[in-house]
């Protein structure tokens, strides 16, 4: 049986939002991403005078919803990215860097402030490496829990 590519799973996880969802085909390992709007096409009976992309999106959405071959990837709430950011802040060995980052993640706009502060402090590359590793570990665990083979 074909395996899902871990890289594709992680990239799809990064795109998850309130308006975008990704799925893995448990038969082929293919990872697909659809917007909420594209998902609404699944049950529409339109076909005439529609752009090719809409026809293709409709076919994919129907397959995702009705074939039984797709498993939804975790959404942004299951990932707990704020916790990952907090863990990164606490992992900083330089007290000043740690305190500055922790201050940035309080209140509204925490994600943007955190990234700006990490950039200003010169730890943005470390952040992305840490984040990528945590996302990958998260997806590996999710695959194991859901019986999804990956490579």
C-alpha positions in Angstrom: 0.0 0.0 0.0 1.4 3.5 -0.9 2.5 5.5 2.1 1.8 9.2 2.8 4.8 11.5 2.6 5.5 12.9 6.0 6.7 16.2 4.4 3.3 16.5 2.6 1.4 15.8 5.9 3.4 18.5 7.7 2.9 21.0 5.0 -0.8 20.4 5.0 -0.9 20.7 8.7 0.8 24.1 8.4 -2.0 25.3 6.1 -4.9 24.2 8.3 -7.2 27.1 9.3 -10.8 27.9 9.9 -11.4 28.0 6.1 -9.0 25.3 4.9 -8.9 21.6 5.7 -6.6 18.8 4.6 -7.1 15.1 4.2 -5.0 12.0 3.6 -6.3 9.3 1.3 -5.8 6.1 3.3 -5.7 4.0 0.1 -3.1 6.1 -1.9 -1.3 8.2 0.7 -2.2 11.4 -1.3 -2.7 14.5 0.8 -5.3 17.0 -0.4 -6.3 20.4 0.8 -9.7 22.0 0.2 -11.2 25.3 1.2 -14.7 25.5 2.8 -16.0 27.0 -0.4 -14.6 24.0 -2.5 -16.2 21.6 -0.1 -19.6 23.2 -0.7 -19.2 22.3 -4.4 -19.5 18.6 -3.5 -23.3 18.5 -3.4 -24.0 21.1 -6.1 -25.4 19.7 -9.3 -23.8 22.4 -11.5 -21.7 21.3 -14.4 -22.6 23.5 -17.2 -20.6 26.7 -17.9 -18.3 26.2 -14.9 -14.5 26.7 -15.0 -12.5 23.6 -15.1 -11.1 24.2 -11.6 -14.6 24.2 -10.1 -15.4 20.9 -11.8 -12.1 19.4 -10.5 -12.7 20.8 -7.0 -16.2 19.4 -7.0 -15.0 15.9 -8.0 -12.3 16.0 -5.3 -14.7 17.3 -2.6 -17.2 14.6 -3.5 -14.5 11.9 -3.2 -13.4 13.3 0.1 -16.9 13.4 1.6 -18.4 10.2 0.1 -15.7 7.7 -0.7 -14.7 6.7 2.8 -11.1 6.8 1.7 -10.1 10.1 3.4 -9.1 10.9 6.9 -9.2 14.6 8.0 -5.9 15.9 9.3 -5.9 17.5 12.8 -7.1 21.0 12.8 -5.3 24.0 14.3 -7.0 23.5 17.7 -5.7 19.9 18.0 -2.2 21.1 17.2 -2.0 23.6 20.0 0.5 25.8 18.3 0.4 28.3 21.2 1.7 25.6 23.5 4.5 24.9 21.0 5.4 28.6 21.1 5.3 28.7 24.9 7.5 25.6 25.1 10.0 27.2 22.8 10.1 30.3 25.0 10.7 28.3 28.1 13.4 26.3 26.4 15.5 29.4 25.9 18.7 29.3 28.1 19.3 33.0 27.9 17.1 34.6 30.6 16.7 37.9 28.8 15.6 36.1 25.6 13.2 33.8 27.4 11.6 36.7 29.3 11.3 38.8 26.2 9.6 36.0 24.2 7.3 35.1 27.1 6.2 38.8 27.3 5.5 38.8 23.6 3.0 35.9 23.8 0.6 37.5 26.2 -2.7 38.8 25.0 -4.2 39.5 21.6 -1.8 39.3 18.6 0.6 36.9 20.4 1.6 35.0 17.3 2.6 38.0 15.3 4.4 39.7 18.3 6.2 36.4 19.0 7.5 36.1 15.5 8.6 39.8 15.4 10.3 39.4 18.8 12.0 36.2 17.8 13.3 37.9 14.6 14.6 40.9 16.6 16.3 38.6 19.1 18.0 36.6 16.4 16.2 33.3 17.3 13.8 33.1 14.4 15.7 30.4 12.6 15.8 28.4 15.8 12.1 28.9 16.2 11.3 27.5 12.7 13.6 24.5 13.3 11.9 23.9 16.6 8.4 24.3 15.1 9.2 22.1 12.2 10.4 19.3 14.5 7.4 19.6 16.7 5.0 19.6 13.8 6.7 16.5 12.4 6.6 14.7 15.8 3.0 15.6 16.1 2.2 14.2 12.6 4.2 11.0 13.3 2.2 10.4 16.5 -1.1 11.2 14.7 -0.3 8.8 11.9 0.5 6.0 14.4 -2.8 6.7 16.3 -4.8 6.6 13.1 -3.1 3.8 11.2 -1.7 6.0 8.5 1.5 4.6 6.9 4.1 7.3 6.1 7.6 7.7 4.9 
